[in-house]
Amino acid sequence: MPSYMIILILAAALVFLFGIALLIRALIEPRLLEVDRALIRIDGESSTVGTSPLLRVAFFSDLHGTGCKVTTRKIIDAIFSQPCDAILFGGDITNSRTDAEDGLAILRAISVLAAKHSVPCYAVRGNHDRFVTAEDFAGAGFRVLKNEFVTISGFSGKEFLLIGMDDSGKKKRAWPGLPESLPIEIPTERRIVLVHNPDYIFTVSDRPEYQIQLSGHLHGGQIFLPFRLEFKLLRHDRLPSEGIIKGPFAKNGVSGYISRGLGCVIVPLRLFSKPQITHIAIG
């Protein structure tokens, strides 16, 4: 056999083995969980608080019902591994109408322990959640915010405004505007928008009425492809075209954070995008 044929066979074998290794990793990764920390700096009072944050939140998103392969015990341990003033869920509890209960059961387990520690739980709906009602969320111990706001307080005693924006669940979303009559006594640097799709940032004017945005939806890509092909071929969100797909970002005067989420959509695979729960310190 010619030497070049041997080289081609060896190269093909290496490519095949590499593909198998990636597939095994993609099958295992949805069951792994990373607990991350993030710091969001805000203007004004942040310089006076030293090393103590004004607000601490545990943030996660995108359960996707049966698409979540992380055990409930791991999720609970991760959320309560650090002190937090509130627990925030960024939407997509389900993949479809039929598996909503799987996601609700996880939220319910979280809220039971949160209640024992007097930690409030809030959520917004994602684009897959149009069949999940406010009563469903309430039954799971989470208050869903639909274009409305609540005040939350940190250990510091400072009040923050949490504004939850609903998701229409349509490919061409009609983005809702912020609620009217936001309390002026809470300044913009202490206003947090919780919204499933981070592209909401494109609705922000030159003088934003909030300075913090927490979102999910993008899954960090879920399955990594070179040159961000997963976004170019499979979806058409705007932020990924700017290279923003996960973690902290800053745009239009707003400091944001995009969770990689916990579950999987369409296929139960993840590649170089492990499930994530993030403890965010603000201040």
Secondary structure, 3 states (H helix, E strand, C coil): CCHHHHHHHHHHHHHHHHHHHHHHHHHHHHHCCEEEEEEECCCCHHHHCCCCCCEEEEEECCCCHHHCCCCHHHHHHHHCCCCCCEEEECCCCCCCHHHHHHHHHHHHHHHHHHHHCCCCEEECCCCCCCCCCHHHHHHCCCEECCCEEEEEECCCCCEEEEEEECCCCCCCCCCCCCCCCCCCCCCHHHEEEEECCHHHHHHCCCCCCCCEEEECCCHHHCECCHHHHHHHHHCCCCHHHHCCCCEEEEECCEEEEECCCCCCCCCCCCECCCCEEEEEEEC
